[in-house]
Amino acid sequence: MIEEKLFTIFNLLRMNKFQLNANQLSVLCYIAKNDGELTATDIQHELNYSKHSSANRICDTLAEGFPYYDSKKVKRFRTGLRFIERAPDVKDPRHKNLILTRAGKNFISSLSKIIKRNGEDYYEHGQTDEIRETRL
């Protein structure tokens, strides 16, 4: 049943040493779908983030991390998940393409295995062809 699979996926997300929110999970799955062909600007436009900084912050969290200031105005660094990395774009060196790391591929693979049943993709009745074509 779909409820069991959803519970298993949410439990996997909850029990890991890192916890992804819905935006981070959406971006990670979108990067996995288009591995190596995206920039943070593409994510901003495709996933309808109002600001480029929002897409960048999510990518920073999924990548190496980001600096921030605590309540005492001390600069600190929050370590990222290292699921993605930024690689130079061969067409335009000013842009960086987002690609999955081995850890990112392993995480996506573990989610995909939950969704699959008996070697076939599991879909609930009534879904559109567009959803059926979307693969993690």
C-alpha positions in Angstrom: 0.0 0.0 0.0 1.0 3.6 -0.6 0.7 4.4 3.1 3.3 1.8 4.0 5.8 3.2 1.4 5.2 6.8 2.5 5.7 5.8 6.1 9.0 4.0 5.2 10.2 7.0 3.2 9.4 9.5 5.9 10.9 7.2 8.5 14.1 7.0 6.5 14.2 10.8 6.3 13.5 11.2 10.0 16.0 8.6 11.3 19.0 9.6 9.3 21.7 11.7 10.9 20.7 14.5 8.7 17.1 15.6 8.2 15.9 17.1 4.9 13.0 19.5 4.7 10.6 19.4 1.8 12.4 22.1 -0.2 15.8 20.4 0.2 14.3 17.0 -0.8 12.6 18.6 -3.9 15.9 20.2 -5.0 17.9 17.1 -4.4 15.4 15.0 -6.5 15.4 17.6 -9.2 19.2 17.6 -9.4 19.2 13.8 -9.5 16.7 13.9 -12.4 18.9 16.4 -14.3 22.4 15.4 -13.0 25.1 17.7 -14.3 22.9 19.9 -16.4 21.6 22.4 -13.9 22.7 25.6 -12.2 21.1 27.2 -9.1 19.5 29.7 -11.4 17.8 26.8 -13.3 16.5 25.5 -10.0 15.2 29.0 -9.1 13.2 29.2 -12.3 12.0 25.6 -12.6 10.9 25.2 -8.9 9.5 28.7 -8.7 11.7 30.2 -5.9 11.1 33.9 -5.7 14.8 34.7 -5.0 18.0 33.3 -6.3 19.4 33.4 -2.7 16.8 30.8 -1.6 17.9 28.3 -4.3 21.5 29.0 -3.5 21.0 28.5 0.3 19.3 25.2 -0.3 22.1 24.1 -2.7 24.7 25.3 -0.1 23.0 23.1 2.5 23.0 20.1 0.1 26.6 20.8 -0.8 29.5 21.9 1.4 27.7 24.2 3.8 27.6 27.9 4.4 28.8 30.6 6.8 26.4 32.4 9.2 26.5 34.6 12.2 25.2 33.5 15.6 23.2 35.6 18.1 26.5 37.1 19.4 27.5 38.2 15.9 30.3 35.5 15.7 30.9 34.1 12.3 30.4 30.3 12.2 30.2 27.7 9.5 27.3 25.2 9.1 28.5 22.0 7.5 26.4 20.8 4.6 25.2 17.3 3.7 27.7 16.9 0.8 25.0 15.3 -1.4 25.9 17.6 -4.3 28.9 19.5 -5.6 29.4 22.4 -8.0 31.4 21.7 -11.1 32.5 24.4 -13.6 30.3 24.7 -16.7 32.3 24.0 -19.8 30.1 26.4 -21.8 30.2 29.3 -19.4 32.9 29.3 -16.7 31.0 31.9 -14.6 28.3 29.3 -13.9 28.6 26.1 -11.9 26.7 22.9 -12.7 25.2 20.9 -9.8 26.1 17.2 -9.8 25.4 14.5 -7.3 28.2 13.1 -5.2 28.5 9.4 -4.3 26.7 10.1 -1.0 23.9 11.9 -2.9 23.5 9.0 -5.3 23.4 6.5 -2.4 20.7 8.5 -0.7 18.6 8.8 -3.9 19.1 5.1 -4.5 17.8 4.2 -1.0 14.7 6.3 -1.7 14.2 4.7 -5.1 14.5 1.2 -3.6 11.6 1.9 -1.3 9.4 3.2 -4.1 10.1 0.1 -6.2 8.2 -3.1 -5.5 9.1 -6.5 -7.2 11.4 -4.7 -9.6 8.6 -2.4 -11.0 7.8 1.2 -10.2 4.9 1.6 -7.8 2.2 4.1 -8.7 -1.2 4.8 -7.2 -4.2 4.7 -9.6 -5.2 8.0 -11.1 -1.8 9.6 -11.5 -1.0 11.5 -14.7 1.5 10.4 -17.3 3.8 13.3 -16.3 4.1 11.9 -12.8 4.7 8.4 -14.1 7.6 9.6 -16.3 9.2 11.4 -13.3 11.9 9.1 -11.9 14.2 9.7 -8.9 
